[in-house]
Amino acid sequence: MVKAFVVVAAAVIAAAFLLNPSPEKHRAKIKQAIAERSPIEGALGIGALTAFASTYHPLGVASYTTVNNSVVSVGALGMVLVLQPSNLN
């Protein structure tokens, strides 16, 4: 029973390392989220500018990006979630 738990835990941790989202995936998701929230900002390229200015921080099993010392997106297991701060730009 304990061995099975250890094997499953090791598999989940290995999957988390392998599926950690790349900087490009974070940036694409930031662009998409800004364009969805405001079509005008999307048309003006604000999402692309924000994504370009973001800094990627890998943590091994997860990652996040920041802009002006504010966390903009977090990612784990292949998924990226763009946070909704009061001011993304």
VENQUIUR-V680748 format. One record per helix or strand of 3 or more residues. SS is the DSSP state (a for helix, b for strand). FROM is the first residue (numbers start at 1). TO is the last residue. If there is no record, write none. Layout:
BEGIN
ss->[SS	SS]
from->[FROM	FROM]
to->[TO	TO]
END
This chain:
BEGIN
ss->[a	a	a	a	b	b	b	b]
from->[2	23	39	46	55	62	70	79]
to->[18	37	44	53	58	67	76	82]
END
